[in-house]
Amino acid sequence: MYEEITQQAAAAVTGLLEAAKLERGDLLVIGCSSSEMVGLRIGKGSSLEAARAAFNGIYPITQEAGIALAVQCCEHLN
């Protein structure tokens, strides 16, 4: 499941960067729910593993593009 989350996150952020036409030095803010990533309601199944999987799909792409990344998630995962 976590490899799938990583792949989906990478595909989503790649598409978003293309659509938004972000440029080197811009900031991308992502809000997420690890509970929803694993198929549960917000706040009902927080998963550090799911958060890591999404981050692993997103961060390398933003770094390569020179885009700063800010992530908003549940306070206990921050």
N, C-alpha and C positions, 0 to 999 in steps of 0.2 A: 504494500500500500504506500509506503513512504517514498519508494522510487517513483511511483506514479505521481505523487504530490510534487516531487522535485521536477519531473518532466512537465507537468501541467503548469507549474509556476513559471518555469523557464519559457514555455510557449506563450503564456499570458503576458509576461513582461516584455518579451520580444515584440509581440503585436502591439502592445501599448506604446512602447518607445517609438515604433514606426508611425503609428497613428497620431501620437501627440507631437511628433517632430521635435522631441526634446534635443537640446544641444549640450555639448560638453560644458560642464559647470552648472547645469540646471539641477534642481532638486526634485526627486520623485518621492512622494509620501504614500505609503501603503498602509491601509488599515485591514486587519484580518481577524479571523476567529479560528483558532486551532480546533475548537470543538466542531465547528461547521466543516472543517477540512476532513474530519474523521466521521462525518455523517450524523453528528448530534446537534442539539440546540445550543445556541450561544451560552457559554458558561456552564454547560452540563458535562463536558468531557475534555477539558483543557489538556493539551498534549505537547510537551516540550519536543518530542520527537517529530511531530507534524510541523511544528514551528521551524525546527532545524531543517527539515526536508524542504520546506518552502524557501527558506533563506538560502539554502544551497543551490536552489534553482534560479533565484533572483540576483543575488549579490554579484556573482562573477560577471553577469551580463551588464549590470549597471556599472561595475568597475571598468570593464573593457570600454564602455561607451563614455566614461568620464562623467557619469551622472551620480550625484550624491544621493544616498538612500536614507530615508527616515522611515521607521516602522512603528506604527501605533498598534498595540495589542493589549491584552489583559494585563492589569497592573502586576499580577504575580509572575508574569513571564518577562516583563520589562526588567 
